[in-house]
Amino acid sequence: MRVGILGSGLMGGKLGTLFARAGHEVVFSYARSRKKLEGLARDAGGNARAGTPGEAAREADAVLLAVHWSRMDDVLKQAGDLPGKVIVTCSLPLNAANTELVIAHTLSGAEELAKTLPKARVVSAFHTVPSEVLFGVYEARRKASRPSLVYCGEDKKAKAVASELIRGVGFDPVDAGPLQIARYTEPFALLVAQLAYEGTGGPELAYRFERFRSRGSENRIVVKV
Ligand SMILES: NC(=O)c1ccc[n+]([C@@H]2O[C@H](COP(=O)([O-])OP(=O)(O)OC[C@H]3O[C@@H](n4cnc5c(N)ncnc54)[C@H](OP(=O)(O)O)[C@@H]3O)[C@@H](O)[C@H]2O)c1
C-alpha cells in the first residue's frame, strides 16, 4: 500500500523505513530539512521518496501521523484535506517537556484528533512502544513469538489497514476496541516509556499479552515486558 509519513523523526523515520522494507510505497514528509527526508528515503531503499506533507497525504492509502502534539495543527494544515483517509496516529498528547498527558481520563489525543478531522478514519497505534525497539522487532519477525501491539479505532476497514501495517513490521496486532480505548492505551504508553527510559534494561522494550488458563479458574491476562 502507499503510506504517507507526516513527521519523519524517531517514530516516523523508523516506521517509514520499515514500511518500505516490508514492501509498502512510502513518502517521508515533515522534517525541518528536505535533506533529512531525502536521506531517509535513500536509506529505506527503492520504495521510498521524500515529499511535502500534501504529497505524502494525497495518494496515500494510510497516513502515519508522528509529530509532537504541539506540531499537530501545523502538520495538518500543511497536509491539506484528509476526508476518508486512514490516519494512523502514534502521537501522544504530551506537554512541551514530554512529562505529562495534556488530555486524559475523559478524552484521549486520538479522539481529539478524530474531532479535528471528522471525515478521516483515525486509528491509534504504535504509540505504546519506544522507537528504539522497532528495528529489533522487525529483525525478529520470523520468530514464533511476536510482541503485541495494541491499536484502536472506529472504522473496521481502517483498522484492517493499521493491522496490516503493524503485522508487517513484526508485531502481533491486538485490537483493543473503539477509539475511546485510547484513554487507556495512551497512559499505558507512558508506563512503557517509563520502563524503557528510566529502567535499567535499556529502551529496546516491547510487551506481550498472554492468556493463562487453568481448569476451574477464570481467564487471566498477563503482561510480559
Ligand atoms: N520517540 C518515541 O519513542 C515515541 C514512542 C511513542 C510515541 N511517540 C509519539 O510519537 C510522536 C512523534 O515522536 P518522535 O519521537 O518521533 O518525535 P521527533 O523525533 O521529534 O519527530 C517529529 C518530527 O516532526 C518534525 N518537526 C518538528 N517541528 C517541525 C517544524 N517546525 N517543521 C517541520 N517539521 C518539524 C521533526 O523534524 P526533524 O526531523 O527535523 O527534527 C521530526 O521529523 C510524538 O507525539 C510522541 O509523543 C514517540
The ligand as an SDF file (V2000), in Angstrom:
LIG
                    3D

 48 52  0  0  0  0  0  0  0  0999 V2000
   10.0000    8.5270   20.2140 N   0  0  0  0  0  0  0  0  0  0  0  0
    9.2890    7.5300   20.7130 C   0  0  0  0  0  0  0  0  0  0  0  0
    9.8490    6.5080   21.1020 O   0  0  0  0  0  0  0  0  0  0  0  0
    7.7800    7.6200   20.7820 C   0  0  0  0  0  0  0  0  0  0  0  0
    7.0890    6.4900   21.2330 C   0  0  0  0  0  0  0  0  0  0  0  0
    5.7000    6.5300   21.2630 C   0  0  0  0  0  0  0  0  0  0  0  0
    5.0290    7.6620   20.8620 C   0  0  0  0  0  0  0  0  0  0  0  0
    5.7340    8.7570   20.4410 N   0  0  0  0  0  0  0  0  0  0  0  0
    4.9840    9.9360   19.9930 C   0  0  0  0  0  0  0  0  0  0  0  0
    5.1410    9.9950   18.5750 O   0  0  0  0  0  0  0  0  0  0  0  0
    5.1860   11.3670   18.1470 C   0  0  0  0  0  0  0  0  0  0  0  0
    6.4810   11.5940   17.3950 C   0  0  0  0  0  0  0  0  0  0  0  0
    7.5580   11.3810   18.2780 O   0  0  0  0  0  0  0  0  0  0  0  0
    9.0630   11.3530   17.7920 P   0  0  0  0  0  0  0  0  0  0  0  0
    9.8550   10.9240   18.9620 O   0  0  0  0  0  0  0  0  0  0  0  0
    9.1660   10.6260   16.5060 O   0  0  0  0  0  0  0  0  0  0  0  0
    9.3150   12.9090   17.5550 O   0  0  0  0  0  0  0  0  0  0  0  0
   10.5020   13.5900   16.7930 P   0  0  0  0  0  0  0  0  0  0  0  0
   11.6580   12.6580   16.6920 O   0  0  0  0  0  0  0  0  0  0  0  0
   10.7090   14.9210   17.4070 O   0  0  0  0  0  0  0  0  0  0  0  0
    9.9010   13.7600   15.3180 O   0  0  0  0  0  0  0  0  0  0  0  0
    8.9710   14.7410   14.9870 C   0  0  0  0  0  0  0  0  0  0  0  0
    9.1410   15.1330   13.5390 C   0  0  0  0  0  0  0  0  0  0  0  0
    8.4730   16.3920   13.3640 O   0  0  0  0  0  0  0  0  0  0  0  0
    9.3880   17.2750   12.7260 C   0  0  0  0  0  0  0  0  0  0  0  0
    9.1770   18.6720   13.0970 N   0  0  0  0  0  0  0  0  0  0  0  0
    9.1690   19.2230   14.3200 C   0  0  0  0  0  0  0  0  0  0  0  0
    8.9850   20.5490   14.2500 N   0  0  0  0  0  0  0  0  0  0  0  0
    8.8900   20.8310   12.9400 C   0  0  0  0  0  0  0  0  0  0  0  0
    8.6930   22.0260   12.2190 C   0  0  0  0  0  0  0  0  0  0  0  0
    8.5840   23.2040   12.8370 N   0  0  0  0  0  0  0  0  0  0  0  0
    8.6240   21.9570   10.8770 N   0  0  0  0  0  0  0  0  0  0  0  0
    8.7500   20.7750   10.2410 C   0  0  0  0  0  0  0  0  0  0  0  0
    8.9510   19.5990   10.8720 N   0  0  0  0  0  0  0  0  0  0  0  0
    9.0170   19.6400   12.2060 C   0  0  0  0  0  0  0  0  0  0  0  0
   10.7450   16.8260   13.1840 C   0  0  0  0  0  0  0  0  0  0  0  0
   11.7070   17.3660   12.2960 O   0  0  0  0  0  0  0  0  0  0  0  0
   13.2750   16.9980   12.4320 P   0  0  0  0  0  0  0  0  0  0  0  0
   13.3830   15.5940   11.8890 O   0  0  0  0  0  0  0  0  0  0  0  0
   13.9470   17.9940   11.5640 O   0  0  0  0  0  0  0  0  0  0  0  0
   13.6070   17.0950   13.8750 O   0  0  0  0  0  0  0  0  0  0  0  0
   10.5850   15.3260   13.1180 C   0  0  0  0  0  0  0  0  0  0  0  0
   10.7890   14.8470   11.8110 O   0  0  0  0  0  0  0  0  0  0  0  0
    5.0670   12.2100   19.4100 C   0  0  0  0  0  0  0  0  0  0  0  0
    3.7360   12.6310   19.5640 O   0  0  0  0  0  0  0  0  0  0  0  0
    5.4770   11.2630   20.5240 C   0  0  0  0  0  0  0  0  0  0  0  0
    4.8530   11.5880   21.7400 O   0  0  0  0  0  0  0  0  0  0  0  0
    7.0980    8.7630   20.3950 C   0  0  0  0  0  0  0  0  0  0  0  0
  1  2  1  0
  2  3  2  0
  2  4  1  0
  4  5  1  0
  4 48  2  0
  5  6  2  0
  6  7  1  0
  7  8  2  0
  8  9  1  0
  8 48  1  0
  9 10  1  0
  9 46  1  0
 10 11  1  0
 11 12  1  0
 11 44  1  0
 12 13  1  0
 13 14  1  0
 14 15  2  0
 14 16  1  0
 14 17  1  0
 17 18  1  0
 18 19  2  0
 18 20  1  0
 18 21  1  0
 21 22  1  0
 22 23  1  0
 23 24  1  0
 23 42  1  0
 24 25  1  0
 25 26  1  0
 25 36  1  0
 26 27  1  0
 26 35  1  0
 27 28  2  0
 28 29  1  0
 29 30  1  0
 29 35  2  0
 30 31  1  0
 30 32  2  0
 32 33  1  0
 33 34  2  0
 34 35  1  0
 36 37  1  0
 36 42  1  0
 37 38  1  0
 38 39  2  0
 38 40  1  0
 38 41  1  0
 42 43  1  0
 44 45  1  0
 44 46  1  0
 46 47  1  0
M  CHG  2   8   1  16  -1
M  END
$$$$
